[in-house]
Amino acid sequence: MSHLHPYERIAVTISDDGLLMRPHDPDPHDSPSCVRVSWNRTPEVEQLPSDTEIPTADWSASVVVYGIIGILDLFNASYLLVITARRPVGSLLEEAHTIHGVKDVSAVPLVRDRARQALTSIAARTAALRRPSLEEVNLSRVEKSAHERHSHGLRTESVQVVVPTSDLEQVQATPFPSSGTSTPASSESVAFPDRLSPWTRLAGRDSVTAIEGPSSVLNPAAVNVENDETDRHRSKEEQHAELEDRVVRECIREYTKGCMFFSYRCDLTRSLQRKHEQSLKCAKQDDLLTMLNALPQGRRTDRSECKTNPSTEPYATLPLWRRVDRQFWWNEYLSRPFINNNLHSYVLPIVQGYFQIANFHLPVNPQDPNDGSISPVDYIIASRRSRHRAGLRYQRRGVDDEAFVANFVETETIIRVQRDSISNVFSFVQIRGSIPLFWKQFGYSLKPPPVLAPERTPEQNVDAMKRHFHNTTSVYGPHMIVNLTEQKGKEGTLCGAYKAYVNQLSSSNVSYCEFDFHHETRGLKYFWVSDGTLLSEQKGVFRVNCIDCLDRTNVIQSTFARRVLGMQLGALGLLIPARAGRSEVDIVFNNVWANNGDAISRAYAGTSALKRDIGGLLNDGVNSLTRLYSATFSDWFCQAVIDFMLGHRTLSVFTEFLLKLRSTDPGELMRLSRIRAEAIATSVSLLLEEGETLFSGWTVFSPEALNVKLSERFEEKVLLLSYDYVLDKVKLHTRVPLEMIVRVVKGAYIVSSLEEASRDPIQNAGFLVSWLSVDQSSSQKVTSPYMHNSSQPPASEARRTPSMGIPFAAFKVLPIDPTRVEGEFTTTYGELTDDLTGATTCKEVVDLMVDAIKRACCKFGTGLREDFIVEEDVVSLEDAKRATSMYARMEYSMKRLLWLGG
């Protein structure tokens, strides 16, 4: 049987043909083979036979990594993301089920020379970390103290061991991205001015070959703001390399915030109760196979242990990645090259959230002061953050069309108690998630008001909420909604809408009420296994939310957890002793939940949680201002990277970001795609007369008025060969007989000269259709009384109308912007019309559209003329530059400086 668990240590070296990997500590019963990742822009991953000899491979020069995150495909090269340092968390109920946190990540370029430098840099940094220093004289004493503080629940963020930096500085000038050695705690110790300064986040133009970790601070003098003239003199590869560095840095930063965890031996994505349910299901399947004599040879049939042991892994014969819950598996998309090649031992599922294992002691008989016996208690917290609707707080709010909500987190608290030589294991699960309505919030102030999405109807909100609760109640059981948003003030409108829609839902599995803490927690059920016997199961769940699902939510969830802790210990006859001041239980409990809140807050808001106590007021103020800065500037690019590394968007997301300095929600792209398809169908039913034949229909960008190429107002329209249709409502339409079309011009259609992507004629193309005079050959019907005649351009735009009297309409095709849905591609045009399927550039789309127009006109003879189609720029780059004001250039440069860093 092949190795089913991910390798704990992997040796990596280079050869002439690619990057080579193999287990550093091979199983003596296994004959491990070598895996090769080729030196390509789109690398090939293959497993080589175990007896294959590669003369150019030098395994003595290999470096050891602790796991593979995956492959990141970018503009000029691809990168292998590897874990180069891990942070031990502890063992989950069994010694073999160790949990680790991701501490350091490195990106190895899949280009031979750059990869060699990257591996050398990894080896040098590892050696520097292991070299004895002055601080290591008392290292054992520090480690012992840290261990004692951890076991008592004290926070150890202030305990830092300094390592020599001379060697690190020597290797930082290599083309190799790394997170360095920063820890989550270090990011919180940055001085207040530095945390708010944009210069700490900017990458200079010369940083292509000097990539450092997320804690590095750059000199403001290194930032070079260039205009579009300079951009055009730089090659596309240079510009892509600059952006590529930013993407790799941000991707590494996401994995080194201190909220990514993994295990080589156990599934971290499911709670103990869900694993138990799966074990029962697995046992029933095996019983059925046994009856049919179809059970695989060597497979164990005695499932008694699976029914009672809370640490049993169900379906243990499957590879680890086949057993995890995919909604909590954050690096699935990056791992696809290894999954597709059945390289199970190189696929390491990573979970975002927080895991901590602590312990405290309780007196067995607190009533007897002479009885000094104590009972050890292990207290474990496991928070799992969903990858669906993932992102940052002002970028992702509410629910999407797939019924996923932002910042959905499942938090499980596990208690293991030894009582009278009997092991008791308890588990209690809570969930949090954004209010499941369509709403948004613009992060341009310290406390912006949340608003319901005006484009969404009440029916759409009810449908999304219904599907969301259907999905979650099927997993967690009945919900008790604990809504912590303010009933009045800025949050009052959203709070009232939430309550009204839940009442309208009238679901027996969803309860929303004015919360009475003691009443609602009376008779609460939890998962309990004692000495191999299942005594209780959790039958429902608290669903807690505030606006962010961070600070207030964490406080209330910890209150529920504390109440349940007392109930669980009381079931065993153990009591938390009442003492003046804080007891050991208080210290451990508060530490665990404070760390949990900090980790989830770093993932969603970029800072630690706000503690809301007197001692933390100053730090809360700093975190609030840092959140405001992040929401206003840096979060836009971070969100684009998150969408890309999760596989929701292609590289086009960065082209869109450079043009708009923000990116579109992948769910919104899919919704617009469906709206466009419906718009074409609606326009056909409303406008085509009986007996007419539809040749083709498309959605395009076009100036609001006819006879205009450039305008301050572009709108999305539907073109049915000769129809002009507004997307959201038919305000007017223009009918042009095909026999009156005299000319079609196709070519570049550039409406902005601010960014390289917007100047690319291949991806910025359109066409212009001219026909005979409107007075002689066309009829126009206005279907909305408030709409002006669009064939007459405004006076301010009359100077752009050609001097010739023939009317025309200009159309710019929509960008080819594929979105991924579970690994599949769905393009903007692929869902609309079959005749555009396969187009990969805007120029190809224009060619297909113009060819369709010509074929339609050929039936009337007009399309047969040699000069019917003319290839020339509809709007050239020079025209776009002249139309771009100096103010627009300055505004874009300033936003780019603040949001992107150059």
ZAMARGU-4260 file (C-alpha; in steps of 0.2 Angstrom, whole numbers, plus 5000, padded with zeros to 4 digits):
<rodrens>
0) 5000/5000/5000 | 5007/5017/4996 | 5011/5030/5009 | 4994/5038/5014 | 5000/5052/5026
5) 5009/5068/5020 | 5028/5066/5022 | 5034/5076/5038 | 5050/5081/5030 | 5054/5082/5011
10) 5071/5084/5003 | 5072/5096/4989 | 5085/5098/4976 | 5088/5103/4958 | 5092/5094/4942
15) 5094/5099/4924 | 5076/5094/4920 | 5067/5101/4935 | 5065/5102/4954 | 5066/5085/4963
20) 5058/5080/4979 | 5058/5064/4990 | 5055/5060/5008 | 5069/5064/5019 | 5065/5050/5031
25) 5058/5036/5020 | 5048/5022/5027 | 5059/5006/5028 | 5045/4996/5022 | 5042/5008/5007
30) 5053/5011/4991 | 5050/5029/4989 | 5051/5037/4972 | 5056/5054/4967 | 5044/5068/4961
35) 5050/5080/4948 | 5042/5097/4944 | 5048/5103/4927 | 5056/5120/4923 | 5041/5127/4914
40) 5029/5142/4915 | 5016/5129/4917 | 5026/5115/4926 | 5022/5097/4924 | 5022/5086/4940
45) 5027/5068/4938 | 5032/5053/4949 | 5048/5045/4943 | 5051/5026/4946 | 5061/5022/4962
50) 5075/5015/4952 | 5077/5030/4941 | 5095/5038/4942 | 5097/5056/4939 | 5115/5060/4936
55) 5113/5079/4938 | 5104/5077/4955 | 5115/5081/4970 | 5105/5075/4985 | 5119/5080/4997
60) 5115/5098/4993 | 5096/5096/4996 | 5086/5106/5009 | 5073/5099/5020 | 5055/5107/5021
65) 5041/5102/5032 | 5027/5101/5018 | 5021/5107/5001 | 5008/5121/5001 | 5006/5120/4982
70) 5011/5128/4965 | 5007/5146/4962 | 5006/5150/4943 | 5010/5168/4939 | 5014/5179/4924
75) 5033/5175/4921 | 5035/5159/4931 | 5028/5147/4943 | 5032/5145/4961 | 5033/5130/4973
80) 5027/5136/4990 | 5035/5126/5004 | 5034/5126/5023 | 5052/5130/5030 | 5047/5132/5048
85) 5033/5125/5059 | 5027/5129/5076 | 5022/5114/5087 | 5005/5116/5095 | 5003/5099/5103
90) 4994/5082/5101 | 4975/5081/5099 | 4970/5067/5111 | 4983/5055/5104 | 5002/5056/5103
95) 5002/5053/5085 | 4990/5067/5081 | 5001/5081/5082 | 4996/5098/5076 | 5008/5112/5069
100) 5006/5130/5065 | 5014/5137/5049 | 5028/5148/5054 | 5039/5151/5039 | 5035/5149/5020
105) 5046/5151/5005 | 5043/5152/4987 | 5055/5142/4975 | 5054/5149/4957 | 5052/5135/4945
110) 5067/5142/4935 | 5083/5133/4937 | 5095/5147/4941 | 5083/5156/4952 | 5078/5139/4961
115) 5096/5136/4965 | 5098/5153/4973 | 5082/5150/4982 | 5087/5133/4989 | 5104/5141/4994
120) 5095/5155/5003 | 5084/5143/5013 | 5099/5133/5018 | 5109/5148/5024 | 5094/5155/5034
125) 5091/5138/5042 | 5109/5137/5047 | 5108/5155/5054 | 5093/5150/5064 | 5102/5135/5071
130) 5119/5144/5075 | 5122/5147/5094 | 5120/5165/5099 | 5123/5175/5115 | 5104/5173/5119
135) 5106/5154/5118 | 5116/5153/5133 | 5100/5154/5143 | 5089/5146/5130 | 5084/5131/5140
140) 5079/5142/5154 | 5068/5152/5143 | 5061/5137/5135 | 5057/5130/5152 | 5049/5146/5157
145) 5039/5147/5141 | 5033/5129/5143 | 5027/5133/5161 | 5018/5149/5156 | 5010/5139/5141
150) 5004/5125/5153 | 4996/5138/5165 | 4988/5147/5151 | 4999/5163/5151 | 5002/5172/5134
155) 5020/5169/5128 | 5020/5182/5114 | 5032/5193/5124 | 5045/5179/5125 | 5056/5181/5110
160) 5073/5173/5106 | 5084/5184/5095 | 5094/5176/5081 | 5109/5182/5072 | 5104/5193/5057
165) 5121/5195/5048 | 5118/5179/5038 | 5100/5183/5034 | 5105/5200/5027 | 5118/5192/5015
170) 5105/5180/5008 | 5090/5192/5006 | 5097/5199/4990 | 5092/5183/4980 | 5076/5181/4969
175) 5068/5171/4982 | 5052/5176/4992 | 5051/5170/5010 | 5041/5175/5025 | 5057/5177/5035
180) 5057/5172/5053 | 5043/5184/5059 | 5029/5177/5070 | 5012/5183/5073 | 5017/5191/5089
185) 5030/5202/5080 | 5017/5210/5069 | 5008/5217/5085 | 5024/5224/5092 | 5027/5237/5078
190) 5027/5254/5084 | 5011/5264/5081 | 5018/5276/5068 | 5025/5262/5058 | 5009/5252/5058
195) 5000/5266/5050 | 5013/5272/5038 | 5010/5267/5020 | 5029/5267/5017 | 5030/5251/5028
200) 5019/5242/5015 | 5027/5248/4998 | 5038/5239/4987 | 5051/5249/4977 | 5054/5247/4959
205) 5070/5239/4962 | 5063/5225/4973 | 5061/5212/4960 | 5077/5203/4966 | 5076/5207/4985
210) 5060/5200/4992 | 5059/5200/5011 | 5045/5194/5023 | 5030/5203/5029 | 5038/5212/5043
215) 5051/5221/5032 | 5051/5240/5032 | 5056/5249/5016 | 5064/5266/5014 | 5051/5279/5007
220) 5065/5285/4996 | 5065/5269/4987 | 5047/5271/4981 | 5048/5278/4963 | 5031/5284/4956
225) 5032/5283/4937 | 5020/5289/4924 | 5013/5280/4909 | 5027/5286/4898 | 5040/5277/4908
230) 5029/5261/4910 | 5029/5259/4891 | 5048/5260/4890 | 5049/5245/4902 | 5045/5228/4895
235) 5030/5218/4899 | 5041/5205/4908 | 5048/5219/4919 | 5031/5225/4924 | 5024/5208/4927
240) 5040/5203/4937 | 5036/5218/4948 | 5018/5213/4951 | 5023/5195/4953 | 5034/5200/4968
245) 5019/5208/4976 | 5008/5194/4973 | 5020/5181/4980 | 5024/5192/4995 | 5005/5194/4999
250) 5002/5175/4997 | 5016/5171/5009 | 5010/5184/5021 | 4992/5176/5021 | 5000/5159/5026
255) 5012/5167/5040 | 4999/5177/5049 | 4999/5164/5063 | 4982/5157/5058 | 4987/5142/5047
260) 4988/5125/5054 | 4990/5107/5048 | 4993/5089/5054 | 5001/5075/5045 | 4991/5061/5054
265) 4973/5067/5058 | 4959/5077/5050 | 4958/5095/5057 | 4943/5100/5047 | 4930/5090/5057
270) 4924/5090/5075 | 4924/5075/5086 | 4906/5072/5084 | 4906/5073/5065 | 4921/5061/5065
275) 4911/5049/5076 | 4896/5050/5064 | 4907/5046/5050 | 4914/5031/5059 | 4897/5025/5061
280) 4893/5027/5043 | 4910/5019/5038 | 4905/5004/5050 | 4888/5002/5041 | 4896/5002/5024
285) 4909/4989/5030 | 4895/4978/5037 | 4886/4979/5020 | 4902/4974/5011 | 4905/4960/5023
290) 4887/4953/5019 | 4891/4954/5001 | 4908/4946/5003 | 4915/4962/4995 | 4926/4969/5009
295) 4943/4972/5003 | 4956/4959/5009 | 4965/4965/5025 | 4952/4978/5029 | 4947/4977/5048
300) 4929/4973/5051 | 4928/4975/5070 | 4922/4993/5071 | 4918/4993/5090 | 4933/5005/5093
305) 4927/5017/5079 | 4910/5018/5088 | 4917/5023/5105 | 4935/5031/5103 | 4933/5050/5100
310) 4950/5051/5092 | 4947/5037/5079 | 4950/5043/5061 | 4936/5037/5050 | 4941/5030/5033
315) 4959/5029/5038 | 4963/5019/5023 | 4960/5034/5012 | 4974/5048/5009 | 4972/5062/5021
320) 4966/5075/5008 | 4952/5063/5003 | 4945/5064/5021 | 4945/5082/5025 | 4930/5094/5024
325) 4934/5104/5008 | 4926/5120/5015 | 4940/5122/5028 | 4954/5116/5016 | 4963/5132/5011
330) 4976/5126/4999 | 4966/5114/4989 | 4968/5124/4973 | 4987/5126/4975 | 4988/5107/4978
335) 4979/5102/4962 | 4995/5098/4952 | 4999/5085/4965 | 4982/5079/4967 | 4979/5076/4949
340) 4995/5065/4948 | 4990/5055/4963 | 5004/5061/4974 | 4995/5058/4990 | 5010/5060/5002
345) 5014/5077/4995 | 4997/5084/4998 | 4996/5093/5015 | 4979/5100/5019 | 4980/5117/5028
350) 4966/5125/5039 | 4964/5143/5043 | 4958/5147/5060 | 4966/5143/5077 | 4972/5128/5088
355) 4978/5128/5105 | 4981/5114/5118 | 4982/5120/5136 | 4979/5111/5153 | 4975/5115/5171
360) 4972/5105/5187 | 4956/5104/5198 | 4955/5097/5216 | 4946/5080/5216 | 4938/5084/5233
365) 4938/5103/5235 | 4927/5101/5251 | 4941/5092/5260 | 4956/5103/5263 | 4967/5088/5268
370) 4964/5079/5251 | 4978/5085/5240 | 4973/5074/5225 | 4971/5083/5209 | 4963/5079/5192
375) 4972/5085/5176 | 4961/5093/5163 | 4966/5096/5145 | 4957/5111/5137 | 4958/5112/5118
380) 4951/5125/5106 | 4949/5122/5087 | 4943/5135/5076 | 4940/5132/5058 | 4937/5146/5046
385) 4928/5143/5029 | 4936/5147/5013 | 4919/5151/5005 | 4916/5169/5003 | 4934/5171/5010
390) 4942/5188/5012 | 4944/5204/5022 | 4930/5212/5032 | 4925/5227/5021 | 4928/5217/5005
395) 4917/5202/5010 | 4901/5205/5019 | 4884/5196/5021 | 4879/5181/5009 | 4883/5177/4991
400) 4872/5169/4978 | 4879/5152/4983 | 4872/5155/5001 | 4889/5156/5008 | 4892/5170/5021
405) 4908/5179/5025 | 4919/5175/5040 | 4911/5158/5044 | 4920/5150/5058 | 4916/5134/5067
410) 4924/5134/5085 | 4925/5118/5095 | 4931/5117/5113 | 4937/5099/5118 | 4940/5094/5136
415) 4948/5078/5142 | 4947/5074/5160 | 4954/5059/5170 | 4942/5055/5184 | 4944/5039/5194
420) 4956/5031/5181 | 4942/5034/5168 | 4945/5045/5153 | 4931/5057/5148 | 4931/5068/5132
425) 4919/5082/5130 | 4916/5092/5114 | 4905/5108/5111 | 4903/5117/5095 | 4898/5135/5091
430) 4898/5144/5074 | 4899/5162/5069 | 4896/5170/5052 | 4890/5186/5044 | 4872/5191/5043
435) 4865/5180/5029 | 4858/5195/5019 | 4864/5204/5004 | 4873/5219/5012 | 4888/5230/5011
440) 4899/5242/5021 | 4911/5254/5015 | 4927/5256/5026 | 4931/5274/5024 | 4928/5279/5042
445) 4930/5271/5059 | 4912/5265/5060 | 4904/5266/5043 | 4885/5261/5043 | 4880/5244/5035
450) 4868/5245/5021 | 4857/5232/5013 | 4861/5230/4994 | 4849/5241/4985 | 4850/5230/4969
455) 4843/5215/4979 | 4825/5211/4981 | 4817/5205/4997 | 4813/5188/4988 | 4832/5186/4984
460) 4836/5190/5002 | 4824/5177/5009 | 4830/5164/4996 | 4848/5166/5000 | 4845/5165/5019
465) 4834/5150/5017 | 4847/5141/5007 | 4861/5146/5019 | 4851/5139/5035 | 4847/5123/5025
470) 4865/5120/5022 | 4871/5124/5040 | 4856/5115/5050 | 4859/5099/5040 | 4877/5099/5048
475) 4875/5107/5065 | 4856/5104/5069 | 4844/5117/5075 | 4851/5135/5076 | 4849/5147/5090
480) 4853/5164/5082 | 4862/5176/5094 | 4862/5193/5085 | 4874/5205/5094 | 4871/5220/5082
485) 4865/5236/5089 | 4846/5237/5088 | 4847/5256/5086 | 4859/5268/5078 | 4869/5264/5062
490) 4867/5245/5064 | 4848/5246/5067 | 4842/5245/5050 | 4852/5229/5046 | 4847/5222/5063
495) 4829/5224/5060 | 4829/5217/5043 | 4838/5201/5049 | 4825/5198/5063 | 4811/5202/5050
500) 4817/5190/5037 | 4820/5176/5050 | 4802/5178/5056 | 4796/5177/5038 | 4807/5161/5035
505) 4796/5152/5049 | 4808/5138/5050 | 4807/5126/5065 | 4826/5124/5065 | 4830/5142/5066
510) 4826/5152/5082 | 4828/5171/5084 | 4823/5178/5100 | 4828/5191/5113 | 4842/5182/5122
515) 4841/5176/5140 | 4858/5168/5143 | 4853/5157/5158 | 4836/5152/5151 | 4844/5147/5134
520) 4858/5137/5141 | 4847/5127/5153 | 4848/5109/5148 | 4861/5112/5135 | 4868/5096/5126
525) 4886/5092/5121 | 4896/5078/5114 | 4902/5066/5128 | 4912/5050/5128 | 4916/5042/5144
530) 4927/5026/5145 | 4923/5021/5127 | 4904/5024/5130 | 4894/5038/5121 | 4884/5047/5134
535) 4878/5062/5125 | 4877/5071/5108 | 4875/5089/5104 | 4859/5092/5095 | 4860/5110/5090
540) 4871/5125/5089 | 4873/5143/5094 | 4875/5154/5079 | 4883/5170/5085 | 4886/5186/5075
545) 4889/5205/5076 | 4894/5216/5062 | 4911/5209/5060 | 4909/5193/5069 | 4925/5197/5078
550) 4926/5206/5095 | 4909/5205/5102 | 4906/5188/5095 | 4922/5181/5103 | 4917/5188/5120
555) 4899/5180/5119 | 4906/5163/5113 | 4918/5163/5127 | 4904/5166/5139 | 4894/5151/5132
560) 4910/5140/5132 | 4913/5145/5151 | 4895/5140/5155 | 4897/5123/5146 | 4914/5120/5154
565) 4906/5121/5171 | 4892/5110/5166 | 4904/5097/5159 | 4915/5097/5174 | 4900/5096/5185
570) 4894/5081/5176 | 4910/5072/5183 | 4908/5080/5201 | 4922/5092/5198 | 4920/5110/5203
575) 4930/5126/5199 | 4935/5132/5215 | 4930/5150/5220 | 4945/5161/5224 | 4949/5179/5227
580) 4957/5185/5211 | 4959/5174/5196 | 4961/5155/5197 | 4972/5144/5186 | 4956/5139/5177
585) 4952/5158/5173 | 4970/5161/5167 | 4970/5146/5155 | 4952/5149/5149 | 4955/5168/5146
590) 4971/5165/5137 | 4964/5152/5125 | 4949/5162/5120 | 4959/5179/5119 | 4972/5170/5107
595) 4957/5163/5097 | 4950/5180/5095 | 4966/5187/5090 | 4969/5174/5077 | 4952/5176/5068
600) 4953/5195/5069 | 4970/5194/5060 | 4963/5184/5047 | 4948/5195/5044 | 4953/5212/5049
605) 4972/5212/5049 | 4974/5216/5068 | 4972/5207/5084 | 4954/5208/5092 | 4949/5223/5102
610) 4948/5218/5121 | 4936/5232/5127 | 4945/5233/5144 | 4954/5247/5153 | 4971/5240/5150
615) 4968/5238/5132 | 4961/5254/5127 | 4976/5262/5120 | 4980/5246/5110 | 4962/5245/5104
620) 4964/5263/5098 | 4979/5258/5088 | 4971/5242/5081 | 4955/5252/5076 | 4966/5265/5066
625) 4976/5251/5058 | 4960/5243/5053 | 4954/5259/5045 | 4970/5261/5036 | 4970/5243/5030
630) 4951/5244/5024 | 4955/5261/5015 | 4971/5256/5006 | 4980/5239/5008 | 4965/5227/5009
635) 4960/5229/4990 | 4976/5221/4984 | 4975/5208/4998 | 4958/5203/4993 | 4963/5200/4975
640) 4977/5189/4980 | 4965/5179/4991 | 4953/5176/4977 | 4968/5171/4966 | 4976/5159/4978
645) 4959/5150/4982 | 4956/5148/4963 | 4941/5159/4962 | 4949/5171/4949 | 4963/5170/4936
650) 4978/5181/4933 | 4965/5193/4925 | 4961/5199/4943 | 4977/5208/4944 | 4974/5216/4927
655) 4958/5222/4934 | 4965/5228/4950 | 4979/5239/4941 | 4965/5247/4931 | 4952/5250/4944
660) 4963/5248/4960 | 4950/5236/4966 | 4944/5218/4961 | 4926/5212/4958 | 4919/5198/4969
665) 4919/5182/4959 | 4901/5179/4965 | 4896/5195/4957 | 4904/5191/4941 | 4894/5175/4940
670) 4878/5185/4944 | 4882/5198/4931 | 4885/5184/4918 | 4868/5177/4922 | 4860/5194/4921
675) 4868/5197/4904 | 4861/5180/4897 | 4844/5185/4904 | 4845/5202/4896 | 4848/5195/4879
680) 4833/5183/4880 | 4822/5198/4887 | 4828/5209/4873 | 4824/5196/4860 | 4806/5193/4867
685) 4803/5212/4868 | 4810/5219/4852 | 4810/5205/4838 | 4795/5206/4828 | 4786/5190/4823
690) 4795/5180/4809 | 4811/5189/4812 | 4827/5178/4814 | 4840/5182/4827 | 4858/5180/4820
695) 4867/5183/4836 | 4866/5193/4852 | 4880/5200/4864 | 4882/5212/4878 | 4895/5226/4875
700) 4901/5242/4882 | 4895/5258/4873 | 4894/5276/4875 | 4877/5282/4881 | 4874/5292/4866
705) 4876/5287/4847 | 4888/5296/4836 | 4901/5296/4850 | 4917/5286/4852 | 4923/5293/4869
710) 4912/5298/4883 | 4912/5301/4902 | 4897/5289/4902 | 4899/5272/4896 | 4885/5259/4899
715) 4882/5241/4896 | 4871/5237/4882 | 4864/5222/4872 | 4868/5221/4854 | 4856/5210/4843
720) 4866/5214/4827 | 4856/5230/4825 | 4848/5233/4841 | 4854/5245/4855 | 4848/5239/4872
725) 4851/5245/4890 | 4855/5231/4902 | 4844/5233/4917 | 4829/5241/4909 | 4824/5245/4891
730) 4825/5264/4891 | 4826/5265/4872 | 4831/5255/4857 | 4836/5259/4839 | 4832/5248/4824
735) 4844/5249/4810 | 4840/5238/4794 | 4854/5227/4789 | 4854/5233/4771 | 4858/5251/4777
740) 4874/5246/4786 | 4888/5253/4775 | 4904/5251/4785 | 4911/5242/4800 | 4927/5247/4808
745) 4936/5236/4820 | 4952/5238/4830 | 4959/5245/4846 | 4946/5253/4858 | 4956/5262/4871
750) 4947/5272/4884 | 4961/5274/4897 | 4979/5277/4896 | 4983/5276/4914 | 4988/5258/4915
755) 4997/5245/4904 | 4983/5233/4903 | 4971/5247/4898 | 4983/5251/4884 | 4984/5234/4877
760) 4975/5233/4860 | 4973/5215/4860 | 4963/5216/4876 | 4955/5232/4873 | 4946/5231/4856
765) 4929/5235/4849 | 4921/5240/4833 | 4911/5254/4825 | 4895/5252/4814 | 4890/5265/4802
770) 4873/5266/4793 | 4864/5278/4781 | 4856/5294/4788 | 4844/5291/4802 | 4831/5303/4794
775) 4831/5292/4778 | 4834/5274/4783 | 4830/5271/4802 | 4816/5272/4814 | 4818/5275/4832
780) 4806/5270/4846 | 4807/5278/4863 | 4800/5265/4876 | 4803/5276/4891 | 4796/5294/4892
785) 4810/5300/4903 | 4824/5295/4891 | 4831/5308/4879 | 4834/5303/4861 | 4851/5295/4862
790) 4855/5298/4843 | 4859/5316/4848 | 4875/5318/4858 | 4877/5331/4872 | 4884/5347/4867
795) 4900/5343/4877 | 4903/5328/4866 | 4899/5335/4849 | 4917/5340/4846 | 4921/5321/4846
800) 4908/5317/4833 | 4915/5314/4815 | 4912/5328/4803 | 4904/5316/4791 | 4885/5315/4792
805) 4883/5296/4792 | 4877/5290/4810 | 4887/5277/4819 | 4887/5267/4835 | 4903/5262/4844
810) 4905/5246/4854 | 4919/5240/4866 | 4918/5222/4870 | 4918/5216/4888 | 4935/5210/4895
815) 4938/5191/4895 | 4938/5188/4913 | 4936/5170/4918 | 4931/5164/4935 | 4933/5147/4942
820) 4920/5137/4950 | 4927/5122/4960 | 4941/5121/4947 | 4931/5124/4932 | 4932/5139/4920
825) 4916/5149/4917 | 4920/5164/4905 | 4910/5180/4903 | 4905/5175/4885 | 4904/5156/4886
830) 4888/5156/4895 | 4880/5169/4884 | 4882/5164/4866 | 4889/5149/4858 | 4897/5158/4843
835) 4910/5167/4855 | 4915/5151/4864 | 4934/5148/4863 | 4939/5167/4862 | 4953/5170/4873
840) 4956/5189/4869 | 4945/5204/4866 | 4952/5205/4849 | 4946/5187/4845 | 4929/5192/4852
845) 4928/5207/4840 | 4933/5197/4825 | 4919/5184/4829 | 4906/5198/4831 | 4911/5207/4816
850) 4911/5191/4805 | 4894/5188/4811 | 4888/5205/4806 | 4896/5203/4789 | 4887/5186/4786
855) 4871/5194/4791 | 4873/5209/4779 | 4879/5198/4765 | 4861/5192/4763 | 4856/5209/4758
860) 4872/5212/4747 | 4879/5226/4758 | 4892/5214/4766 | 4899/5209/4750 | 4909/5225/4747
865) 4928/5224/4749 | 4928/5240/4760 | 4914/5234/4771 | 4926/5230/4785 | 4940/5242/4789
870) 4953/5238/4801 | 4959/5253/4811 | 4958/5260/4828 | 4941/5264/4834 | 4950/5275/4848
875) 4968/5275/4848 | 4980/5277/4862 | 4984/5295/4857 | 4966/5299/4857 | 4964/5291/4874
880) 4979/5301/4881 | 4972/5317/4875 | 4955/5313/4883 | 4963/5310/4900 | 4964/5325/4910
885) 4979/5329/4921 | 4968/5328/4937 | 4963/5310/4932 | 4982/5306/4930 | 4986/5313/4947
890) 4971/5305/4955 | 4976/5288/4948 | 4995/5290/4953 | 4990/5294/4971 | 4978/5280/4973
895) 4991/5268/4965 | 5005/5274/4977 | 4994/5271/4992 | 4985/5255/4987 | 4998/5246/4978
900) 5015/5255/4982 | 5021/5262/4965
</rodrens>
